[in-house]
């Protein structure tokens, strides 16, 4: 529920580049650089979110991230010049990812491994439900004032923080601290959690996840600019977001089909990437709002399938005591993508229009549909060879879901 409320205003990032060019007179290149600076700032934000969640507490970290982001968004909405807007954009990036690792780790802790793909898919759908209303809000508010988009987003973030404070149990002391104080002299002390940076399996999965995040961020950050390039109102991106969400809500019964839910990770990745490729290919040739709706549906379904399985794989690799840090390291793929997407996207659009951007995205997704099963197999073999076992279950049992 909290994520759905937060997502009611989660459309502002897509309009950052447009705001900088239209309200502050920035060139396309300058706007792309500022957006990239925002993306660069999300990288330490994600790492800090994972460490704070495991050491300071998940509820505290989520609330701190949401409040910090809201303050930065209000500053951007009130910025008098480009310098102030740039500073606020960087501050937004530093707070933007703080709440992601603790919220994802909370789900991983509450759901057994076999149900995590469905649980993360449900989280994505909850966010999508918020996006359904967010798309309408973006379309209405964006036609009136781009600055007010960030004010609305800040308000929904503060509302989400209030829900988290009321709904989540207070944070407790770290299990390692309480265990050390209560353990008797003859009781063994649990070993410290391994560093996620030493888990080669996680790094392999993160590398492939960066490609997925990059094409996903093209959709988030470049859609309004792409619409403007073909003569449409950038605010129509709100309606397209709403259509994407409606697709996910209507398709939820299909996604719960046992045959689809029990597909291996590899098969699900192939299906998801192929659907995304079809969606991006449609975007490359569609230039009117009605013709953009069908490829939006294909893209949305594919993105949901890949997203849910990606986080499920990472949560299966992580030890309980370091789940937030593992998810934070994997989440760096989104920080890198948020850095690169505005730079690469504005360059491609400036070079040959949005058709090149979406066509290249379709080609990348097609390549990932071919490569991802091999990544899953490599991750499986690598994890077995290194003997990095963070679960009490046998290796074969832990990897049943990722069999090829």
Secondary structure by P-SEA (a helix, b strand, c coil): caaaaaacccccccaaaaaaaccccccaaaaaaaaaaaaaaaaaaaaaaaaaaacccaaaaaaaaaaaaaaaaaaaaacccaaaaaaaaaaaaaacccaaaaaaaaaaaaccccaaaaaaaaaaaaaaaaaaaaaaaaaaaaaccaaaaaaaaaaaaaaaaaaaaaccccccccaaaaaaaacccccccccccccccccaaaaaaaaaaaaaaaaaaaaaccaaaaaaaacccccaaaaaaaaaaaaaaaacccccccccccccaaaaaaaaaaaaaaaaaaaacccccccaaaaaaaaaaaaaaaaaaaaaaaaaacccccaaaaaaaaaaaaaaaaacaaaaaaaaaaaccaaaaaaaaaaaaaaaaacaaaaaaaaaaaaaaacccccccccccccccccc
